[in-house]
């Protein structure tokens, strides 16, 4: 009867015994059961065979001239092999300490002489079950390694795509610092991941007017970033005819429309034309460059910060309801009269809600303290130092939300 081998492999068995008769008896039985049998008359010859091709099972006598079966087992385990060999020691010994010695050398099982064929068959079958489990485990590990390599390949591809998406999102801010008359405008956009849901920008809004905005789309990641990209098109600085915050006066001349009206248009477009579960907050305004009058519409975005030239700081605004949740909602609008030396800051809640390790958030008071500390810095230097302070506040932990700002400085006239 053939040996039942679940993997379909014919097992190779090495019989090691200095007795030719014992080798012949064991080899005949094993061959009859369907095994591929090799023989060796000593441990040294067996090791040579193992070095050439490792058998699946070894059936070795304990007491042999030269190296014993225990020594042979110990030397076998020292050989490098990609597969495991099940080692059965034949012995007349029954002392527990000697059995422990064999186990310590690496033996898996024992057969007591004289050998009974039924017991031999049971021990060999037990070894096969162990080898079968190891075979399946190796196959599973191989499949897992292949899967991990595929995951790594996909991750590398995704990583490359996300880097491209990040570069594309950052390209939505072609100019981060620009001067318009007496006003200097600076933008900051830093995502908590590769891409995020924040967006800031500015655009010409007709003769002697400048549009500014700050947007925070709900959620994070690619879907939020895709929505910011679409919203950027609705507030485009290069395609005024597509900018919902502008109206054509004549020819190529455009003028700003009331910010609350523009936000209402965005709300209708999101609800009617976009298939999305996202909503967003926004501060949208237009600035009269000659007078410094800033008119703003607000829809759920954090209060802007106004730092007067005399050092007074104001953080008050109507608040309003986010865009993309309810039809026909009315949005809030307010005005701020800027004067030379004033600083106006639009920011996302990723700043005021930035947490310390203990959970305490920066809050509006913390933001006010930052702005006071950085009063003598402008533009890029302001943002660089601000982010350094924010990361210090978070004790070096990764910021959990996107961070964005629009900084509007009214230069003091000579």
QUISUL-V522455 format. One record per residue. N is the residue number from 1. RES is the residue in three letters. NEAR is the number of other ideal C-beta (glycine too) atoms within 12 Angstrom. D_CENTER is the distance of its C-alpha to the mean C-alpha in Angstrom with 2 decimals. Layout:
# QUISUL-V522455
n = {N;N}
res = {RES;RES}
near = {NEAR;NEAR}
d_center = {D_CENTER;D_CENTER}
This chain:
# QUISUL-V522455
n = {1;2;3;4;5;6;7;8;9;10;11;12;13;14;15;16;17;18;19;20;21;22;23;24;25;26;27;28;29;30;31;32;33;34;35;36;37;38;39;40;41;42;43;44;45;46;47;48;49;50;51;52;53;54;55;56;57;58;59;60;61;62;63;64;65;66;67;68;69;70;71;72;73;74;75;76;77;78;79;80;81;82;83;84;85;86;87;88;89;90;91;92;93;94;95;96;97;98;99;100;101;102;103;104;105;106;107;108;109;110;111;112;113;114;115;116;117;118;119;120;121;122;123;124;125;126;127;128;129;130;131;132;133;134;135;136;137;138;139;140;141;142;143;144;145;146;147;148;149;150;151;152;153;154;155;156;157;158;159;160;161;162;163;164;165;166;167;168;169;170;171;172;173;174;175;176;177;178;179;180;181;182;183;184;185;186;187;188;189;190;191;192;193;194;195;196;197;198;199;200;201;202;203;204;205;206;207;208;209;210;211;212;213;214;215;216;217;218;219;220;221;222;223;224;225;226;227;228;229;230;231;232;233;234;235;236;237;238;239;240;241;242;243;244;245;246;247;248;249;250;251;252;253;254;255;256;257;258;259;260;261;262;263;264;265;266;267;268;269;270;271;272;273;274;275;276;277;278;279;280;281;282;283;284;285;286;287;288;289;290;291;292;293;294;295;296;297;298;299;300;301;302;303;304;305;306;307;308;309;310;311;312;313;314;315;316;317;318;319;320;321;322;323;324;325;326;327;328;329;330;331;332;333;334;335;336;337;338;339;340;341;342;343;344;345;346;347;348;349;350;351;352;353;354;355;356;357;358;359;360;361;362;363;364;365;366;367;368;369;370;371;372;373;374;375;376;377;378;379;380;381;382;383;384;385;386;387;388;389;390;391;392;393;394;395;396;397;398;399;400;401;402;403;404;405;406;407;408;409;410;411;412;413;414}
res = {UNK;UNK;UNK;UNK;UNK;UNK;UNK;UNK;UNK;UNK;UNK;UNK;UNK;UNK;UNK;UNK;UNK;UNK;UNK;UNK;UNK;UNK;UNK;UNK;UNK;UNK;UNK;UNK;UNK;UNK;UNK;UNK;UNK;UNK;UNK;UNK;UNK;UNK;UNK;UNK;UNK;UNK;UNK;UNK;UNK;UNK;UNK;UNK;UNK;UNK;UNK;UNK;UNK;UNK;UNK;UNK;UNK;UNK;UNK;UNK;UNK;UNK;UNK;UNK;UNK;UNK;UNK;UNK;UNK;UNK;UNK;UNK;UNK;UNK;UNK;UNK;UNK;UNK;UNK;UNK;UNK;UNK;UNK;UNK;UNK;UNK;UNK;UNK;UNK;UNK;UNK;UNK;UNK;UNK;UNK;UNK;UNK;UNK;UNK;UNK;UNK;UNK;UNK;UNK;UNK;UNK;UNK;UNK;UNK;UNK;UNK;UNK;UNK;UNK;UNK;UNK;UNK;UNK;UNK;UNK;UNK;UNK;UNK;UNK;UNK;UNK;UNK;UNK;UNK;UNK;UNK;UNK;UNK;UNK;UNK;UNK;UNK;UNK;UNK;UNK;UNK;UNK;UNK;UNK;UNK;UNK;UNK;UNK;UNK;UNK;UNK;UNK;UNK;UNK;UNK;UNK;UNK;UNK;UNK;UNK;UNK;UNK;UNK;UNK;UNK;UNK;UNK;UNK;UNK;UNK;UNK;UNK;UNK;UNK;UNK;UNK;UNK;UNK;UNK;UNK;UNK;UNK;UNK;UNK;UNK;UNK;UNK;UNK;UNK;UNK;UNK;UNK;UNK;UNK;UNK;UNK;UNK;UNK;UNK;UNK;UNK;UNK;UNK;UNK;UNK;UNK;UNK;UNK;UNK;UNK;UNK;UNK;UNK;UNK;UNK;UNK;UNK;UNK;UNK;UNK;UNK;UNK;UNK;UNK;UNK;UNK;UNK;UNK;UNK;UNK;UNK;UNK;UNK;UNK;UNK;UNK;UNK;UNK;UNK;UNK;UNK;UNK;UNK;UNK;UNK;UNK;UNK;UNK;UNK;UNK;UNK;UNK;UNK;UNK;UNK;UNK;UNK;UNK;UNK;UNK;UNK;UNK;UNK;UNK;UNK;UNK;UNK;UNK;UNK;UNK;UNK;UNK;UNK;UNK;UNK;UNK;UNK;UNK;UNK;UNK;UNK;UNK;UNK;UNK;UNK;UNK;UNK;UNK;UNK;UNK;UNK;UNK;UNK;UNK;UNK;UNK;UNK;UNK;UNK;UNK;UNK;UNK;UNK;UNK;UNK;UNK;UNK;UNK;UNK;UNK;UNK;UNK;UNK;UNK;UNK;UNK;UNK;UNK;UNK;UNK;UNK;UNK;UNK;UNK;UNK;UNK;UNK;UNK;UNK;UNK;UNK;UNK;UNK;UNK;UNK;UNK;UNK;UNK;UNK;UNK;UNK;UNK;UNK;UNK;UNK;UNK;UNK;UNK;UNK;UNK;UNK;UNK;UNK;UNK;UNK;UNK;UNK;UNK;UNK;UNK;UNK;UNK;UNK;UNK;UNK;UNK;UNK;UNK;UNK;UNK;UNK;UNK;UNK;UNK;UNK;UNK;UNK;UNK;UNK;UNK;UNK;UNK;UNK;UNK;UNK;UNK;UNK;UNK;UNK;UNK;UNK;UNK;UNK;UNK;UNK;UNK;UNK;UNK;UNK;UNK;UNK;UNK;UNK;UNK;UNK;UNK;UNK;UNK;UNK;UNK;UNK;UNK;UNK;UNK}
near = {10;14;32;19;25;16;20;12;22;21;37;31;42;40;42;48;37;28;23;15;16;27;32;17;25;41;27;18;28;39;23;17;28;23;34;23;32;30;33;36;26;27;34;22;26;41;29;21;29;33;18;16;18;28;38;37;45;48;49;52;42;35;27;29;18;20;26;30;42;32;30;43;40;24;26;38;24;15;26;10;17;13;22;25;36;36;41;43;42;40;31;18;24;13;13;11;11;22;22;14;23;34;21;15;28;27;36;31;31;36;39;19;24;16;30;16;18;13;20;35;27;18;33;37;28;21;35;34;24;26;33;26;18;24;25;17;17;18;16;14;15;15;14;14;14;14;14;14;14;14;15;14;14;14;14;14;14;18;17;15;18;22;18;18;27;26;17;21;37;28;17;37;31;18;21;27;24;25;19;31;24;26;39;29;41;36;37;37;38;34;36;30;26;25;36;40;41;49;45;46;46;41;41;32;39;26;20;21;35;39;42;45;52;49;49;45;44;28;26;25;25;26;22;34;37;26;38;44;29;31;45;35;23;38;43;27;30;16;17;28;17;21;34;39;43;35;22;16;16;10;8;14;18;28;23;40;30;27;39;33;23;38;42;32;31;40;37;22;25;34;23;14;15;23;13;25;16;30;30;43;42;52;53;54;46;43;41;28;30;16;21;31;25;38;33;44;44;37;41;34;42;37;34;43;38;35;33;22;21;14;15;18;26;24;25;18;29;22;22;31;27;31;43;36;22;19;15;12;23;19;35;31;28;27;24;36;20;36;25;20;22;34;42;42;42;46;45;43;35;38;44;33;28;36;24;21;14;10;13;16;23;32;21;25;16;28;36;27;21;34;37;21;20;29;25;12;22;25;28;18;19;32;31;20;22;38;26;18;25;39;22;19;30;29;16;12;17;19;31;23;33;41;38;46;47;47;39;47;38;36;24;16;12;5}
d_center = {55.65;52.40;49.60;46.96;43.77;40.86;38.90;41.98;42.33;45.79;45.36;47.00;49.02;50.67;53.85;54.93;58.41;61.46;63.68;64.26;65.45;62.34;60.13;62.22;62.14;58.38;57.66;59.96;58.24;54.73;55.80;57.44;54.20;52.37;50.75;50.86;52.82;53.34;55.76;56.17;59.10;57.37;54.03;54.23;54.75;51.95;49.50;50.54;49.82;46.41;45.52;46.33;44.62;43.17;44.77;43.03;45.61;48.17;51.34;53.00;56.16;55.93;59.26;59.78;61.62;59.49;55.97;55.62;53.18;51.16;51.06;50.15;47.23;45.98;46.26;44.56;41.48;41.35;41.08;37.69;36.94;34.03;35.69;37.35;41.16;42.75;45.69;48.81;51.59;55.20;57.24;60.37;58.88;58.15;57.68;54.35;53.81;54.31;51.94;49.36;50.08;49.24;45.98;45.06;45.75;43.27;45.52;44.08;47.37;51.15;54.26;57.63;60.61;62.60;59.77;59.96;58.65;57.06;55.20;54.19;52.81;50.87;49.38;48.39;46.84;44.84;43.58;42.66;40.58;38.62;38.24;37.25;34.48;33.30;33.54;31.44;28.89;28.79;28.42;25.57;23.88;24.58;23.16;20.02;19.77;20.37;17.71;15.14;16.43;16.09;12.47;11.95;14.18;12.47;9.03;11.29;13.04;10.24;9.12;12.86;13.35;10.93;12.76;15.88;15.14;14.59;17.85;19.53;18.75;20.00;23.00;24.03;25.32;27.73;29.79;28.41;31.83;35.16;38.63;40.72;44.19;43.97;40.33;37.27;33.99;30.56;27.07;23.68;20.35;17.11;13.94;11.58;8.66;9.63;12.20;13.91;17.10;19.49;22.30;25.39;28.35;32.10;34.73;38.50;40.24;43.75;46.47;45.81;42.71;39.00;36.25;33.10;30.22;27.02;24.79;21.94;20.62;19.47;15.86;12.80;10.98;12.90;15.82;16.61;16.49;18.82;21.17;21.37;22.29;25.03;26.26;26.53;29.02;31.07;31.48;31.93;33.88;35.06;36.11;38.19;39.61;36.17;35.47;36.14;37.15;40.04;43.33;45.57;48.84;50.54;49.62;46.60;46.99;44.45;44.46;42.00;42.30;41.89;38.19;38.46;39.86;36.99;34.45;36.54;36.34;32.53;32.59;34.89;32.86;29.62;31.51;33.69;31.82;28.08;26.64;23.83;23.02;21.92;24.38;24.48;26.47;28.45;31.05;33.18;36.28;38.92;40.77;44.42;44.39;48.11;48.34;44.89;44.76;41.20;40.96;37.68;36.37;33.84;31.77;29.82;28.31;28.70;32.11;32.57;34.02;37.44;38.75;42.45;44.28;46.09;42.86;42.77;39.36;39.07;36.11;37.71;37.26;37.85;34.27;34.57;32.61;29.24;29.50;28.90;29.97;33.80;36.41;39.23;37.91;39.55;37.49;38.55;39.94;41.24;42.67;42.29;45.01;43.64;46.00;45.92;43.77;41.50;37.69;35.65;31.93;29.70;26.31;23.41;22.94;19.77;22.52;24.98;22.44;20.50;20.86;22.16;20.97;24.02;23.00;25.64;24.74;26.07;28.17;30.84;32.91;30.17;29.60;33.37;33.52;30.95;32.97;36.18;34.88;33.82;36.97;38.17;35.03;34.48;31.79;29.21;30.51;30.20;26.55;25.62;27.47;26.29;22.57;23.63;25.47;22.68;20.25;23.24;23.81;20.28;21.10;18.32;15.51;12.68;14.39;13.35;14.92;15.91;19.05;21.89;25.60;28.85;31.46;35.06;37.72;41.41;43.14;46.44;49.30;51.61}
